[in-house]
Structure formats: structure tokens, C-alpha cells
Amino acid sequence: MRLLVVEDDRRLADALGVALRRRGYSVTHAATATAAKAVTDFDLMLLDLRLGGEDGLEVCRHFRRSSDVGIIILTARCAERDRVLGLRTGADDYVVKPFSMAELEARIQAVLRRSSRRPPRTLTYGDLRLDLNMHVVTYRDQPIDLTPKEFALLVRLARAEGQVVSRDQLLLDIWQTVSREASRTLTVHMTTLRAKLGDPALVGTLRGVGYRLNIAPAPGSAA
């Protein structure tokens, strides 16, 4: 199982990662809310609420708008109002620090069991369908094999619902940088993405600004 640990305390994140890997989990670490939002390939998130100047609850809201991925809040905030707010925001569980690894693993397994019984979440835009749980894309009923970055780019554009997403915003969301090297990488990924979709007009370019999907969301889309 793939876990995303969202924690700005590097020492705690490293210790948690070591303990979880010893128990057989694959672990990705994100130190900021921005970095967490760019990750698409995981089964469950362990989310701290204090992320420097960023709000962990906004990360929870971000994923709940389009995904049923498991979310467990790990925080030192122990007040009842904080627990209630975290759960109402969409978290599946709320664990107060300090905690034992035995308890945390039991809670992880419980949330994963519940998540596996949830119906799939999809984004549907015309003939384009994105399965957010399985990370599968089909266009005109044909499966499209995308890399994780290509999938993340397509999901980001789909969530914009036809609005233009700037290059800088895509770079920050997917690569967490606006460097020249990352900008060149974005251009290559967009070229490859269009080629794989087989319809160059599907992803439109507003020169000097950014990109958008040139189709409207289907009625009833799970976005």
C-alpha cells in the first residue's frame, strides 16, 4: 500500500517513514501543502495540520473535492472542536500525537478497508474519462497509458473545468518549482500528452499564458 506522509517536521517524517516501510508500506513524503496536492499516486494520506504557514485542512478539502482516498489526520491538536472540524472537513480518522505505531497501523488498516468498499471516483469530460482511484484514463473508449506526471497534469486541467491554468501554476502544482528546467519539462510533457491522447486540439494552448481542456464536463461528473 502507498502512503503519503504530509509533515513539515523532517525528523518526525523520516522516523515515521522508516517505521512504516518496516511494516511493508511504500511511503512518499510531502513537507508542504503545495507538494502534497501535486501527489496523485497513493492509497492513504497521513496529514499533519500544522504545515508551516499552510493549513493542513485545506489539503484535506482539496482531495475531498475529487477523491475518496483515505485520510488520517496526525496532529498535536487534541481539543474536541479540532477533532470535529477535521472529521467534518473529510478526514476518515483523527489521531493525536504522540501515538503508538501499533495503534496507527490498526487505524490505517481500518481506513483502507473502508476505502476499498467505496465506489470509484471519476472525472468525465466529453469522451475523456479519468478514474481517480485506479489512475486510469480512457478517451473515446480507448485506454491511454500515461506516466504519473502526465496523469497529474491531465487531472489538474480537468479540475479547472475549461478554465486556463497558467504554466507557473502547473509548475508549482506538479513540480513545486518554476525553474527554466521544469518549464522545459512541462513543454515536453504537454507534447507527449497530446500525442498519447491522439487529439492535439483536446489540450488547448493560450500562448504566453497556459493550457486548458477544450471540452466541457459531462453532466453528473464526479468532479
Secondary structure as UniProt FT lines:
FT   STRAND          2..6
FT   HELIX           10..22
FT   TURN            23..24
FT   STRAND          26..30
FT   HELIX           33..37
FT   STRAND          44..47
FT   STRAND          50..51
FT   TURN            52..53
FT   STRAND          54..55
FT   HELIX           56..64
FT   TURN            65..66
FT   STRAND          70..75
FT   HELIX           80..89
FT   STRAND          93..96
FT   HELIX           101..116
FT   STRAND          122..125
FT   TURN            126..127
FT   STRAND          128..131
FT   TURN            132..135
FT   STRAND          136..139
FT   TURN            140..141
FT   STRAND          142..144
FT   HELIX           148..159
FT   TURN            160..162
FT   STRAND          165..166
FT   HELIX           167..170
FT   HELIX           171..175
FT   HELIX           180..197
FT   TURN            200..202
FT   STRAND          203..206
FT   TURN            207..209
FT   STRAND          210..213
FT   TURN            219..220
//
